[in-house]
Amino acid sequence: MAAYLRILIIEDSKDDAHLILREVQRGGYEVESERVETAEAMQETLTRRTWDLIICDFSLPRFNAPHALELLKKSGYDIPFIIVSGTIGEESAVNALKAGAHDFIIKGNFARLLPAIQRELKEAENRRQRRERERELEAIASVSSTLRVAKTLDEMLSLLLDQSLLLVEAEMGSIWLYDPARDIIERKIQRGWSEDFIGSSFQPGEGIPGLVLKLRKAMIAREFHSDPQVPEEDRAQIPKGIGGVCIPLHAEENIVGVLFVNVYLPRELTAGEIRILNALAEIGGNAIHRMHLHEQTIKQLERLAALRSIDLAISNILDLQVTLKILINEVIRQLHVDAVAVLLIQAGSGRLTYAAGQGFFTRNIEATSLRIGEGNASRAATERRTVETPDLRNFSGEFTRAQLLADEQFVSHYAVPLIAKGEVKGVLEIFNRSRLNPNREWVAFLETLGGQTAIAVENSILFQGLQRSNFELAMAYDATIEGWSRALDLRDHETEGHTQRVTEMTLKLARKLSLSDARLVSIRRGALLHDIGKMGIPDTILHKPEELTETEQQIMRQHPQLAYDMLEPIAYLRDALDIPYCHHEKWDGTGYPRGLSGAQIPLEARLFAIVDVWDATINDRPYRKGWPRQKALEYIREESGRHFDPQLVEVFLQEIEINRL
């Protein structure tokens, strides 16, 4: 088959032009030609048509070869330029070659013409291929550089598709990615496509993307609608007049997706353009694979951080509602779902009832109360497995809370049993308003979060049980302390009722000082046991109606130390020791048992000392009548700074005057 050649002849002689064409045709070429004689005509035809070769006479009446070379250079076309002239000086020939002419031939010596044409056409093709390779390399370098700045997979896909279309000057294309978990290839991004064009997802082997994925090779078609390599059932979905290429995106040994680039007839993608797209697909496939790995790493780190956050909440927060709120927030954030609820099994009824939730339009979910075996959530608890309902619209069973959740517009539902130490504690429910198509990793992490929820619930149950036990134990301790206090009053008849009175009054003053609840508890216990040391004092001394001897007084003054020795081994009562041990110390340091002074004496003991003396002076004793209140107040004032803390005396006196203690 003869080679086709388009020749522009710049020649004023028709006969010479005819001789040139005849010589070229003798070389086996099928020639299409046009002859021009002026610069204007040359410029017009360069704009209008594409030429493979220019043959130019050196000198024409209104034009010449140097001027023609200048016009060709300005046009930007790389076309072999051969000068054929009757006479040309050596200097002119050299200057023409320097200006860009590829060869010159003397008219009448046409034996050199065909070899020169063949040589220059080959050189032009080499230059064209070299430029094309350079363009490909520039395109590859540009796309590689562009893809490196992408921070997300979506951003990378957008850049890859836009660059691919730009480089081949196409306006329509798409990128499809393969999801091995669901075994489908789905469209992720598109340009110039209608939404219903060939569908949005396929199984391997189905549709053009699925077929390319399965066959692992590109599909090139002048027109997909009529191409026999396209499955017949898929052709009808593709509009007529669209061709192009669908190229697999390789990443090592795997295919991560396909790049689809389309053009409208009569245009067809050239071999060079397809070569560029193949190179971009290779780069894109590896870049997508790296981004997948990067995003998976980031996701794993985020999930580890979420689990750590939940662990800290479980370890440090004792309020189950607060822990569940943190946990539910992480479930929504990590799994990208619309709503989450936690249902707990009630100990008495065995029903699943609402405990916490987030993401609901209404509060209807809070009315949830399911019997065992009722609904998917109860099934998850009964069967001790995750129950998945990807699409409630197509659910063949009965979704028991359909009416309850009618306003929520949920499509997908997942229920995970909360199992701790072999016992089902409740159910973690996931709701979404669009269909969820999770992979195994997503479901596994959901079940991990279910395990964390179960631990939180179990810890709460244990803590509540511990709280109850501690409360019961504290009540038992306090009952024991009150029993000891009554026993002391029974033994020491002269102070009967004294302990309860001083305890109540001391607590009132302590509240006035805004002491903490924990200190108030210790003050109460210390006040009740302030004379517990007297259990070690002989009755002969304790009940002696006469004044005690010096020796007996020394024995009596041992009762604070005896109280310390009795109570200190009891860890539960160590915080209550200050009053029994120090309530006989005096502000000026003359008290006992250790002779403490000023702030060395614990605040609780300083406060109690005032109340103890006040109660002792105003109440009757077997050996004397109680003092009038005014006399007792005068005594308290007199002892301020000697026996008592002056500041606490002021507080006491104010309280006496205001509230008539």
C-alpha positions in Angstrom: 0.0 0.0 0.0 1.4 3.4 -1.0 2.5 5.8 1.7 0.3 8.9 1.9 2.2 12.2 1.8 1.0 15.8 2.0 3.4 18.2 0.4 3.2 22.0 0.3 5.2 23.3 -2.7 6.4 26.9 -2.8 7.2 27.4 -6.4 6.2 29.9 -9.1 6.7 27.4 -12.0 3.9 24.9 -12.5 6.2 22.8 -14.6 8.9 22.5 -12.0 6.2 21.7 -9.4 4.9 18.9 -11.7 8.4 17.5 -12.1 8.9 17.4 -8.3 5.5 15.6 -7.7 6.2 13.1 -10.5 9.6 12.3 -8.9 8.0 11.8 -5.5 5.3 9.6 -6.9 8.0 7.5 -8.6 9.2 6.7 -5.0 5.8 5.0 -4.3 4.1 7.8 -2.4 0.4 8.8 -2.8 0.7 12.5 -2.8 -1.7 15.3 -1.9 -0.2 18.7 -2.7 -0.8 22.4 -2.9 1.3 25.1 -4.7 1.7 28.6 -3.3 3.8 31.5 -4.5 3.5 34.2 -1.8 4.0 34.6 2.0 0.3 35.3 2.5 -0.7 32.1 0.7 1.8 30.1 2.7 0.6 31.5 6.0 -3.0 30.8 5.1 -2.5 27.2 4.1 -0.3 26.4 7.1 -3.3 27.5 9.3 -5.8 25.6 7.2 -4.1 22.3 6.7 -1.5 19.9 8.1 1.6 19.2 5.9 4.2 16.4 6.1 6.8 18.1 3.9 7.6 21.6 2.4 9.5 21.8 -0.9 10.5 25.4 -1.7 12.3 27.2 -4.5 15.0 29.4 -3.2 13.9 32.5 -5.0 10.4 33.5 -6.3 9.3 36.8 -7.8 7.6 38.0 -4.6 8.9 35.5 -2.1 12.0 33.5 -1.2 13.2 30.5 0.9 14.6 32.5 3.9 11.3 34.3 4.3 9.4 31.0 4.1 11.7 29.5 6.7 11.0 32.5 9.0 7.2 32.1 8.6 7.5 28.3 9.3 9.5 29.0 12.4 6.9 31.6 13.7 4.1 29.1 13.1 5.7 26.6 15.5 5.3 23.6 13.2 8.1 21.1 12.8 7.8 20.3 9.1 10.8 19.0 7.0 11.8 21.9 4.7 13.8 21.1 1.5 15.0 23.7 -0.9 15.0 22.8 -4.6 16.5 25.5 -6.8 18.0 26.0 -10.2 20.9 28.1 -9.0 22.1 28.7 -5.4 25.4 29.9 -4.2 27.4 28.0 -1.5 27.1 30.8 0.9 23.3 31.1 0.4 22.9 27.3 0.8 24.9 27.4 4.1 22.8 30.3 5.4 19.6 28.5 4.5 20.7 25.4 6.4 21.6 27.6 9.4 18.1 29.2 9.1 16.4 25.9 9.4 16.3 24.2 6.0 16.9 20.5 6.2 18.5 20.1 2.7 18.9 21.7 -0.6 18.8 20.1 -4.1 19.7 21.5 -7.5 16.9 21.3 -10.1 17.8 18.7 -12.6 19.5 16.6 -10.0 16.3 14.9 -8.7 18.1 11.6 -8.0 18.9 13.1 -4.6 15.3 14.2 -3.9 13.7 10.9 -2.8 16.5 9.9 -0.5 16.4 13.4 1.0 12.6 13.2 1.5 12.8 9.8 3.1 15.6 10.8 5.4 13.9 14.0 6.5 10.6 12.3 7.0 12.3 9.8 9.2 14.1 12.5 11.1 10.8 14.4 11.5 9.2 11.3 12.9 12.1 10.8 15.3 11.7 14.4 16.5 8.0 14.0 16.9 8.4 10.8 18.9 11.1 12.5 21.0 8.8 15.5 21.7 6.0 13.1 22.5 8.2 11.2 25.0 9.3 14.5 26.5 5.7 15.5 26.8 4.9 12.2 28.4 7.7 12.6 30.9 6.7 16.2 31.7 3.1 15.0 32.1 4.2 12.2 34.4 6.4 14.5 36.4 3.7 17.1 36.7 1.0 14.6 37.8 3.4 12.9 40.3 4.2 16.3 41.8 0.5 17.3 41.9 -0.6 14.0 43.5 2.0 14.4 46.2 0.3 17.5 47.6 -3.1 15.6 48.0 -4.0 15.2 51.7 -7.0 12.9 51.2 -8.1 10.1 48.8 -10.9 12.3 47.4 -8.5 15.1 46.7 -6.1 12.8 45.0 -8.8 11.2 42.8 -10.0 14.7 41.8 -6.4 15.8 40.9 -5.7 12.5 39.0 -8.9 12.7 36.9 -8.6 16.4 36.1 -4.9 16.1 35.1 -5.7 13.1 32.9 -8.5 14.9 31.1 -6.4 18.0 30.7 -3.4 16.2 29.2 -5.4 14.5 26.4 -7.9 17.4 26.1 -10.9 15.3 27.0 -14.0 16.6 28.9 -15.5 13.4 30.1 -14.2 10.7 32.4 -14.3 9.0 35.7 -12.4 7.0 38.3 -13.7 3.7 39.8 -12.3 2.0 42.8 -12.5 -1.6 43.8 -13.8 -2.6 47.3 -12.5 -6.1 48.0 -14.6 -6.4 51.1 -17.9 -6.0 49.1 -16.3 -7.3 45.9 -17.6 -4.4 43.8 -16.1 -1.6 41.8 -17.8 1.7 42.2 -17.6 5.1 40.7 -15.9 7.6 43.0 -15.5 10.7 40.9 -16.7 11.8 37.5 -16.5 14.7 35.0 -19.0 15.3 32.2 -21.0 12.1 32.9 -24.7 11.9 33.5 -25.6 10.1 36.8 -27.3 7.2 35.0 -24.5 6.7 32.4 -23.6 2.9 32.7 -24.5 2.8 36.4 -22.5 3.6 39.6 -21.2 0.1 40.7 -20.5 -3.3 39.2 -19.4 -6.8 40.2 -16.1 -7.9 38.6 -16.9 -8.9 35.0 -20.0 -6.7 34.8 -20.1 -3.5 32.8 -17.0 -1.9 31.2 -15.3 -1.1 34.6 -16.0 -4.6 36.0 -14.8 -6.3 32.8 -11.5 -4.3 32.7 -11.1 -5.2 36.4 -11.6 -8.9 35.8 -9.5 -9.1 32.6 -6.8 -6.8 34.1 -6.2 -5.0 30.7 -7.3 -1.8 29.1 -10.3 -1.6 26.8 -9.9 0.8 23.9 -13.0 1.5 21.7 -13.7 3.9 18.9 -17.4 3.7 20.0 -18.4 1.8 23.1 -22.0 1.5 22.0 -21.1 -0.6 19.0 -17.8 -2.3 20.1 -18.1 -6.1 20.2 -15.8 -6.3 23.3 -18.4 -4.5 25.3 -21.1 -7.0 26.7 -24.2 -6.6 24.7 -26.4 -6.0 27.7 -24.2 -3.0 28.6 -24.1 -1.4 25.2 -27.7 -0.2 25.4 -26.8 2.0 28.5 -24.0 3.8 26.7 -25.0 6.7 24.4 -23.9 6.5 20.8 -20.9 8.5 19.6 -18.8 8.0 22.7 -15.4 6.2 22.5 -12.2 6.3 24.6 -10.3 4.0 26.9 -10.8 2.3 30.3 -7.5 1.5 31.9 -6.8 -0.6 35.0 -5.1 1.2 37.9 -2.3 -1.1 39.0 -0.7 -1.2 42.4 2.0 -3.8 42.6 0.2 -7.1 41.8 -3.3 -5.8 42.5 -5.8 -3.6 40.7 -7.2 -0.9 42.8 -9.6 0.5 40.2 -9.9 1.8 36.7 -9.5 5.2 34.9 -12.2 5.9 32.3 -11.5 8.6 29.7 -14.0 9.3 26.9 -14.2 11.5 23.8 -17.0 12.2 21.3 -16.7 11.0 17.7 -15.2 11.8 15.2 -12.3 12.3 17.6 -10.3 9.2 18.7 -7.6 9.0 21.3 -4.2 8.7 19.6 -1.7 6.0 20.5 0.4 8.7 22.2 -2.5 9.9 24.3 -3.3 6.3 25.3 0.3 5.8 26.2 0.2 8.9 28.4 -3.0 7.7 30.1 -1.4 4.3 30.7 1.5 6.0 32.4 -0.8 8.2 34.5 -2.9 5.1 35.5 0.3 3.4 36.7 1.3 6.4 38.8 -2.3 6.9 40.0 -2.7 3.2 41.0 0.4 3.3 43.2 -0.6 6.8 44.6 -4.1 5.5 45.5 -2.6 2.4 47.1 -0.2 4.6 49.2 -3.1 6.9 50.1 -5.2 3.9 51.1 -2.4 2.7 53.4 -1.9 6.2 54.8 -5.6 6.7 55.5 -5.8 3.2 57.0 -2.9 4.1 59.3 -4.5 7.4 60.3 -7.8 5.6 60.9 -6.1 2.9 63.0 -4.4 5.7 65.1 -7.7 7.5 65.5 -9.4 4.3 66.6 -6.6 3.5 69.0 -6.9 7.0 70.4 -10.7 6.5 70.7 -10.2 3.2 72.6 -7.7 5.0 74.9 -10.1 7.8 75.5 -12.8 5.2 76.4 -10.4 3.3 78.6 -9.6 6.4 80.5 -13.3 7.2 80.9 -13.9 3.7 82.2 -11.0 3.9 84.6 -11.5 7.4 85.9 -15.1 8.3 85.6 -17.5 6.6 88.0 -20.7 8.0 86.5 -22.0 5.5 83.9 -24.0 8.2 82.0 -20.8 10.3 81.5 -18.8 7.3 80.4 -21.6 6.2 78.0 -21.7 9.8 76.5 -18.0 9.7 75.8 -18.3 6.2 74.3 -21.3 7.1 72.1 -19.5 10.1 70.8 -16.6 8.0 69.8 -18.9 5.4 68.1 -20.5 8.1 66.0 -17.2 9.8 65.2 -15.2 6.7 64.3 -17.9 4.7 62.5 -19.6 7.7 60.8 -23.1 6.8 61.7 -26.1 9.0 62.5 -27.4 7.7 65.8 -26.4 5.3 68.7 -28.3 3.9 71.6 -27.3 1.7 74.6 -30.0 -0.6 76.0 -29.4 -2.3 79.3 -31.0 -5.5 80.7 -33.0 -4.7 83.9 -32.2 -7.1 86.7 -35.8 -7.7 87.8 -37.8 -7.8 84.6 -35.1 -8.9 82.1 -36.3 -6.3 79.7 -34.0 -4.2 77.5 -34.5 -0.6 78.3 -32.9 2.7 77.1 -29.9 3.9 79.0 -28.2 6.5 76.8 -28.2 7.7 73.2 -27.4 10.4 70.7 -28.3 11.5 67.2 -32.1 11.0 67.3 -34.6 13.6 66.0 -37.1 12.8 68.7 -37.1 11.3 72.2 -39.1 8.2 71.2 -36.1 5.9 71.6 -36.2 6.6 75.3 -39.4 4.7 75.6 -37.7 1.5 74.5 -38.6 -1.6 76.6 -38.1 -4.9 74.8 -38.9 -8.4 76.1 -36.4 -11.1 75.5 -36.7 -12.3 71.9 -38.6 -9.2 70.8 -36.9 -7.4 67.9 -33.4 -7.4 66.5 -31.8 -5.8 69.6 -33.3 -8.5 71.8 -32.1 -11.1 69.2 -28.6 -9.9 69.5 -28.7 -10.3 73.3 -30.4 -13.7 73.1 -28.2 -15.1 70.3 -25.1 -13.4 71.7 -24.0 -12.1 68.2 -24.1 -9.0 66.1 -27.4 -8.7 64.2 -27.1 -6.7 61.0 -30.0 -5.1 59.1 -28.3 -3.1 56.2 -31.6 -2.0 54.8 -34.7 -1.8 56.9 -36.8 -1.0 53.8 -36.2 -4.5 52.5 -36.3 -6.2 55.9 -38.5 -9.3 55.7 -38.9 -9.6 59.4 -40.8 -7.3 61.8 -38.9 -4.4 63.1 -40.6 -4.0 66.4 -40.0 -0.3 66.9 -40.9 0.7 63.4 -43.7 2.9 64.7 -41.5 4.2 67.5 -38.8 5.3 65.1 -41.1 6.3 62.2 -39.9 9.9 62.3 -36.2 9.0 62.3 -36.0 7.9 58.7 -33.4 5.2 59.5 -32.3 2.8 56.8 -29.6 0.7 58.4 -29.6 -0.9 61.9 -26.9 -2.9 63.7 -27.2 -4.5 67.2 -24.2 -5.7 69.2 -24.6 -7.6 72.4 -22.8 -6.2 75.5 -21.1 -9.3 77.0 -18.9 -9.0 80.1 -17.5 -12.0 82.1 -19.8 -14.3 80.1 -23.0 -12.4 80.9 -25.1 -10.2 78.5 -25.5 -6.8 80.1 -27.3 -5.1 77.2 -27.1 -4.1 73.5 -25.3 -1.4 71.6 -27.5 -0.2 68.7 -26.2 1.6 65.6 -28.7 3.6 63.3 -28.0 5.3 60.0 -30.3 7.3 57.7 -28.6 5.9 54.5 -27.6 2.4 53.7 -24.4 1.2 55.4 -22.1 -1.1 53.4 -19.4 -1.8 56.0 -16.4 -4.0 55.5 -15.2 -6.6 58.0 -12.8 -4.1 59.6 -15.7 -1.7 60.4 -17.8 -4.5 61.9 -14.9 -5.8 63.9 -14.3 -2.3 65.4 -18.0 -2.0 66.1 -17.8 -5.2 68.1 -14.7 -3.9 69.9 -16.6 -0.8 70.9 -19.4 -3.1 72.1 -16.9 -4.9 74.3 -15.7 -1.6 75.7 -19.3 -0.6 76.4 -19.9 -3.9 78.2 -16.8 -3.3 80.4 -18.1 0.2 81.2 -21.5 -1.2 82.2 -19.9 -4.1 84.2 -17.7 -1.6 86.1 -20.7 0.6 86.8 -22.6 -2.4 88.2 -19.6 -3.4 90.3 -19.1 0.2 91.5 -22.7 0.6 92.4 -22.5 -2.7 94.4 -19.4 -1.5 96.1 -21.1 1.8 96.9 -24.0 0.0 98.4 -21.6 -2.3 100.4 -19.6 0.7 101.6 -22.8 2.6 102.5 -24.1 -0.4 104.5 -20.7 -0.8 106.1 -20.5 2.9 107.0 -24.0 2.6 108.5 -22.9 -0.4 110.5 -19.8 1.5 111.7 -21.8 4.5 112.6 -24.3 2.4 114.5 -21.5 0.8 116.4 -20.0 4.2 117.2 -23.3 5.4 118.5 -23.6 2.2 120.5 -20.2 2.9 122.1 -21.3 6.5 122.7 -24.5 5.3 124.5 -22.5 2.8 126.5 -20.2 5.6 127.7 -23.2 7.7 128.7 -24.7 4.7 130.6 -21.4 4.1 132.4 -20.9 7.8 133.2 -24.3 8.8 134.6 -23.2 12.4 135.3 -22.6 13.1 131.6 -25.8 11.4 130.3 -27.0 13.1 127.1 -23.8 15.2 127.0 -22.3 13.3 124.0 -25.3 13.8 121.7 -25.6 17.5 122.6 -21.9 18.4 122.0 -21.9 16.4 118.7 -24.9 18.3 117.3 -23.5 21.7 118.4 -20.0 21.0 117.1 -21.4 20.0 113.7 -23.5 23.3 113.6 -20.3 25.4 114.2 -18.3 23.3 111.7 -20.9 24.0 109.0 -20.6 27.7 109.9 -16.9 27.4 109.0 -17.8 25.8 105.7 -15.9 22.6 106.4 -16.2 19.8 103.8 -18.7 17.0 104.1 -15.8 14.5 104.7 -14.5 16.6 107.6 -18.0 16.9 109.0 -18.3 13.1 109.0 -15.0 12.8 110.9 -16.1 15.5 113.3 -19.3 13.6 114.1 -17.5 10.4 114.7 -14.8 12.1 116.8 -17.4 14.0 118.9 -19.4 10.8 119.6 -16.1 9.0 120.7 -14.5 12.0 122.4 -14.5 10.3 125.8 -14.0 6.7 124.6 -10.7 6.6 126.5 -12.7 6.7 129.8 -13.5 3.1 129.1 -10.0 2.4 130.5 -10.5 4.5 133.6 -11.4 2.6 136.8 -15.0 3.1 138.1 -13.6 4.1 141.4 -12.1 7.2 139.8 -14.7 7.8 137.2 -17.6 7.7 139.7 -15.8 9.3 142.7 -18.1 12.1 144.1 -15.2 13.9 145.9 -12.4 15.8 144.3 -9.8 13.6 142.8 -6.3 13.3 144.3 -3.3 14.3 142.2 -2.6 10.6 141.4 -6.2 10.1 140.4 -6.1 13.2 138.2 -3.1 11.9 136.4 -4.9 8.6 135.7 -8.0 10.5 134.5 -5.8 12.6 132.2 -4.7 9.4 130.5 -8.1 9.0 128.8 -7.1 11.0 125.6 -4.1 8.8 125.2 -6.1 5.7 125.9 -8.6 6.9 123.2 -5.7 7.2 120.7 -4.4 3.8 121.5 -7.9 2.3 121.1 -8.9 4.0 117.8 -5.6 4.4 115.9 -5.4 0.8 114.8 -8.9 1.1 113.3 -8.2 2.6 109.8 -11.8 3.6 109.4 -11.6 5.9 112.4 -8.1 7.5 112.0 -9.6 10.7 110.5 -11.8 11.0 113.6 -8.9 10.8 116.1 -8.3 14.6 116.5 -11.2 15.2 118.9 -10.8 12.2 121.2 -7.0 12.7 121.3 -6.7 16.5 121.5 -9.9 18.0 122.9 -8.1 18.6 126.3 -5.3 20.6 124.8 -5.3 24.3 125.5 -4.5 27.3 123.3 -1.7 28.5 125.7 -0.1 25.0 125.8 -1.1 24.1 129.3 -3.4 21.2 128.3 -2.9 17.5 128.0 -1.9 14.9 126.9 0.9 16.5 124.7 0.9 20.1 125.8 0.1 21.4 122.2 -0.5 25.1 121.7 -2.1 27.4 119.2 -2.4 26.1 115.6 -0.6 22.9 116.7 -4.0 21.8 118.0 -6.2 20.4 115.2 -9.0 22.7 114.3 -11.7 20.1 115.0 -10.3 19.7 118.6 -10.1 23.5 119.2 -13.7 23.8 118.1 -14.9 20.9 120.1 -13.1 22.1 123.3 -15.3 25.2 123.4 -18.5 23.3 122.9 -17.4 20.6 125.5 -16.8 23.2 128.2 -19.9 25.1 127.3 -22.1 22.1 127.7 -20.4 21.0 130.9 -20.9 24.4 132.6 -24.6 25.0 131.7 -25.9 21.5 132.5 -26.4 20.0 136.0 -23.9 17.5 137.4 -24.4 15.3 140.5 -21.9 17.5 142.4 -23.2 20.9 141.3 -26.0 22.8 139.5 -25.4 24.1 136.0 -24.3 27.7 135.5 -26.6 30.4 134.1 -25.9 31.0 130.4 -24.5 34.5 131.0 -22.0 33.2 133.5 -21.0 30.4 131.1 -20.5 32.9 128.3 -18.4 35.2 130.5 -16.2 32.2 131.3 -15.8 31.3 127.6 -14.7 34.9 127.0 -12.3 34.9 129.9 -10.7 31.7 128.6 -10.3 33.1 125.0 -6.6 33.1 124.3 -5.8 30.9 127.3 -7.9 27.7 126.9 -9.6 28.5 123.6 -8.8 29.7 120.1 -9.8 33.4 120.1 -11.2 33.3 116.5 -13.3 30.3 117.2 -14.6 31.8 120.4 -15.9 34.8 118.3 -17.6 32.4 115.9 -19.1 30.5 118.9 -20.4 33.7 120.6 -21.9 35.0 117.3 -23.7 31.7 116.8 -25.0 31.7 120.4 -26.3 35.2 120.1 -27.9 34.7 116.6 -29.3 31.2 117.0 -29.5 30.7 120.8 -27.6 27.4 120.7 
